[in-house]
Each structure stands twice: as C-alpha cells, then as structure tokens.
Amino acid sequence: MAAITSANIASAIVKLVAADALPALVANLVMGNLVNRDYEPVLAQAGDTVNVPIPPTLTANNIAEGGTVQTQNPNLGNAQIVLNTHAEATFQIPDVTRVLAVPDLLKVYMQPAVAAIAERIESDLLNLYAGFTANAPVGTAGTAINEAAIDAAETALFTAKVPMSEPKYLVVDANTYSQMRQIPRFSEFQTAGDAGLRALVDGSFGKIKDFFVFRSQLVAKTGSTPLNTHNLAFCKNGIGLVIRRLPQPLPGTGAIAEYAELGNFGMRVTMSYQPNTLAQQFTVDVLYGAAILRNSFGVQVNS
C-alpha cells in the first residue's frame, strides 16, 4: 500500500478539482454543445492552426448499358481554425485541505470560474454571425421576430442543401425568445396542441419550423437605436470549435496540473502555491479556436 505523502495529496486535490471542472463547463454551454466539436488530446500552443476537412460534393451520373463510369476528382474541402484563444479563470483557496473534507466547498469555488470560461466560449461562437454571408439575413433590426422570419431562415438552410436528417438550431436572446412564445399560432393549445400549451404554461418553446430553439444571454447585439439582435440559425456542421491540450508545467516549478476531458471537451487545471497570500492558487484554462466551416449552413435572424 502506497504511503500517504504531501505529493500524492496535492495530486489528489488537483484531480478532484479537474473531475468537477468539465461537467460544470458543459452544463453552462449552449452553443458549445450544438456546434461541431473537434478535440484531440495532443499538445498545442496558442497560434497553432488546425485543418478541419470538409466533405467534397459529388454528382450522380447516368450510366448507359455497356457504358463506363465517369471518374470524378473531388477536392476535399478544408477549414483552417486557429487556436487563438487561451481562456483562463484563476482563484485561490486559503485552506485547500478543507476541500477534501467538505467537497461542496469545491463547487462554490469552481462554478464561477467555469462559468466565466463557458461565457467566453459562447460569446466567441455567437459572434461568428457576421461570417454567414452566403444566405441573406432575415428579420428586421429592432422589430419583434415573427413567423415569416423564422420560416425564411429555415427555407434558406433547406435551399443550401442542409441534410434533412441534420438537426437545425435557432439560438436567440431572452427578448426574442419571449416574442416567439407570444406568436399566437404557436402559443395556444387550439392551434399548436401540446406544444402551444407548453409554451403558454411551462414557458418552454421546444421546436418551431424544424428548429430546435435555445436562448442565450450572450447573443451578439450591435447599434443603439434601434438595437440589432443577431440571433443565429444554423446546423452543427456550420460552425467548428477546436480544442487542444495545453502542455504540463515545467517539472520542479511547484505547479501540478491535471487534464479534464469529456465529450470532445478538454481543459487543464493547475494548482500552485502563492507565498504572498499563503494560499493555493488554481487556474482553469482551455486553448481553443472557433470558425465557420460551411458558410451556407447558417443565417442571421435579426430582431
């Protein structure tokens, strides 16, 4: 049986923090759970470029009896995503041993740090709205969203040949979500059945015009009067989120790091001692990049 030492206690504390970090991050994400995530446990540095392959387009040819096939030379598409964001949240715990004795204290420290990283990822993904230029924006700035705008967004994605089997998402801000719940045809039992009853009683919108609807507090807004809310309609392969591992601290520097990896997400948790405050410092950080993969697979929905 291994002896209990300060070294393995320190390692156990970092593992405990890391184990709670990633589930909390995933729970705080909206966009991060909807886009195409590319994660590999390979070491990377800020500024590295990751090449994400995009399937080519092929055509079907009619072959006559006795004829020959027509060979196609498709070009594999490529989207370059730069790992240009190193997001971190750091906090200190004066008496770290209490974390082992009272695990609930860990959540008190961890949740604000992880929520801050989640908000940074969400903001970066939602701010990609301006890059969707293949489809004309729908809706009008400063005007309540209506059924016609939602219908136009879904039609644009269908015209862009988004596969029928691929889910479509509509991420809106709180005001737009409220406006959608008040569209008469979709918020009354007599016109929308159980879905209308849920929107009226539970406040849960669910699905409309083939869109799964989500709301986020971080939807991009520009202008002043009127304020333009840039809601986003897209499918999974329209946006890519690439995450890579950060390297371990140099040996002998007094810092201990562990990785937390789950569901194509990964982050690093580092613990070090701060003599100025006589406390243990924890840094939760993640290296990632976000970019548009398919321009035609997204559309701005202004309101």
N, C-alpha and C positions, 0 to 999 in steps of 0.2 A: 504494500500500500504506500502510495506516494506521500511524502511528508508535506504538511501544510506550511507554506512559506509565504513571505510577503510578495514574492514574484508571481506565484500562481494565484494568490488572492487578487492581485492587481489585474491579472489576465482575466480572471473570472468576472470582475466588475465590468471590464470593457465588453466582454461577451454578453453580459446581462443587458447592458445599455444598447448594444447593437441589435440584440434579439427583439427589443421593443421599438427600435427606431423605424424599421422599414414598414411593418404593418401600420404604424401610425401615419407614415407618409402616404401609403397607398390609400388609406381611408380618407385623407384630406384632398385627394386629387379628383378632378372631374375630367378635364381634357387629357391628362396623363394616362387615364385608364381607357380612353377611347381611340387614341391615335396608334399608328404603327410603331411599336417599340423595338429597338434593336439594342440588345445588351449582350456583351461578351465579357467574361472575367479576365480580360487581358489588360495589362498596364498601359496607360496612355498619359499624355501630358496635355495641358491646355494649348490649343492651337493646332493639334493634330486634326487631320482630315480623314473621315470615314466615307468610303464609297458604298452606297446602297444600290444594289442592282434593281432595275425596273424591267418587268417582262416586256418583250417586244410584241408588235402587232403582226399577226399572220392573216392571210386571206385564204378562203376556200376556193379551189379550182375544180371545174367540171372536167373529169377525165373521160374521154370517149373510149368505146370498146377498141382495144388494141392500141390505144394511145399510151403516152408516157406521162409520168408525173412532172409537175413543174417545180423544180427546186427553188426554194426561197432562201435568201441570205439575210435573215433578220439581224438588226443591230440591237444588241442588248442595251437598254437604256441605263443611265447612271445618274444618281443624285449624290452630289458631294455635300456632306454635312460636316461643318467644322465644330470641333469641341471647343467652343469659345466661351463657355460659362462655367466657372468654378464657384458654385454657391456653397456658402458655409453659414452655420449658426453655432455660436460658442457660448457656453455658460459655465459657471463654477459652482462646485458643491463643497461647502466648508468641511463637513464631516461625511466623507464618502462611505464610510463603513455603515452608516445608518441606512444607506440604500439597500444593502444586503439584508438588514434586519427588518426594514419596512419597505417592501417592493413598491407600494403605492406612491412613495415619495419620488420614485424614479419617473413616474408618469407626470408628476407635477412639473418636473424639470424638463422632461423630454418633449412634451406636447407643444409648448410654444416654439421650441427650436425647430421641430419637424414641420410644424405648420408654416413657419416662415420660409422654409425651403420649398414646400409644396406651393405656396403662393408665388414664389419666383418662377417655378416651372410653369404653372398655369398662365401667368402673365405673358411669358415668352411665347407660349403656344398660341394664345389668343391674339397676340399682336402680329401674328402671321397673316391676318385677314387681308392686309393690303397687297400681299403677293398673289392672291387669287384673282387674276386678271382675265383668264380665259372666258369666264362667264360674267355677264354684266350684273352689277349689284341690283338687288331687288329691294323694295320698300323705300320709304322716304324719311330723311332725317327729321327728327323732332315730331314725327307723326306716329300715332299708335299703330302697331302692326295689325294687319288684317289677313283674312283668309286668302285673298288674292296673292299677297306677297309670299306667303308660305307655299301656296300652290306653284307659283312661278319658280321658287327655289328648287322644289322637287322636280319640276319639269326640266330645269336646266341640268340637274345631275343625271336625269334619265337620258336626255339628249346627248350628254357627254359619255354615254355608254358605261355608266357605273353598273356593275353586275347586279342583277335583280336579287341575288342571294346575299349581297353585302349590305349590312345594316347601314342606315343613314342617320346622322345625328344633327340635332339643332341645339346649339348652346346659346342661351340668351341671358340677359341680365334680369334683375328682380322685377323691374318695371314692365319689361316686355313679357315676362312670364305671367305677370298679373293681367296684362292686357289680353293675352291669349286665353286665360281662364274665363274671360268675360265675353269672348266671342259667342253669341247666342247659340249658334248651331252646335257648338262643341261643349257647352256648359249646362245643358239642360237634358234631363232624362228622356223627355219626349222626342228629342231629336238625335241624341247620341247614346241613349241607353245607359248601361252601367258606367261607361267611360265618362259621360256627362255628369252622372251622379258623383263619381269620384272627384271630378274637377270641382264640383259645387260644394261637396261636403268635406272631403279629405284634403282638398287643395292640391292633389296630385294630378298632373296633366297626363303623364304617360306617353302617349303616341298620337301624332296628328299628321295626316297626309304622308304616311310612311316614314315619318321622322320620329325617332326616339328623342324626347325633349328633356334637356337638362338646363339648370340655371346655375350661374356662377356670378360671384361678386366681383370678378376680375375681368369681365368683358370690356374690351377697349372702347373708350369714348373720346371723341375729338370735338373741337369747336366750342362755342359758347352759347350763341343764340341763333338758331336752335342747336341744342346739343345732339350730336350724331352718335348713336349707339351702334357699334359694329358687331352685331350678332353674327354667328357663323354657322352655316350649314355645310356639312362635309361627310365624307366616309373615311373609314380607317386608313386606307392607303393614300389619302390625300396629304397627310402630314406624317413626318417621321420624327421620332425622338430617339436619339442615340446616346447611350450612357456607357461609360467605360470606367474601369477601376483606376483609382489613384494609387501611386506607389506607397509602400510602407515607409515610416520614418527611418532615418539612419540609425543603425544599432548604436547603443551607448549614449543616445541623446536624452534618455529619460522619458521618452514617449512610447506608449503602447497603442497599437491600432488593431482593429478587427473590422472585417467586412460584413455587411448585412446585404443579402441577396435574396430576392423573391420576385417571381413573376416578371422577369425581364426588367427589374429594377435593381440597382445596386448603389450602395453608399458606404462611406468609410466613417468609422467612429474612432477618434483618437483621444487618449487620456494622457495628460501631462501634469506635473506639479508646478504650481506657481508660488515661489518663495515669498514674493511681495505680499501676497494675500493669505498665505498659509492654507491654500485650498487646492483641490484637484480641479483641473480645467478639462472640459470635454468639448470637442469640436466635431460636429456632424457635418460632413461635406460630400458633395457629389459633383462629378465632372460630366457635362452633357452638352449636346447641341441639338437644335431644333430647326427644321426647314420643311418647305413644301416639296413633296415627292411628285405629285401629279397636279398640275395647275388646274386642269379641268374638273377635278374631283372636289371642288369646294366653291362656295359662292357666299358673298357678303349679303347679309339680311339687315338692312338699315332700319332703324326706328328712332 
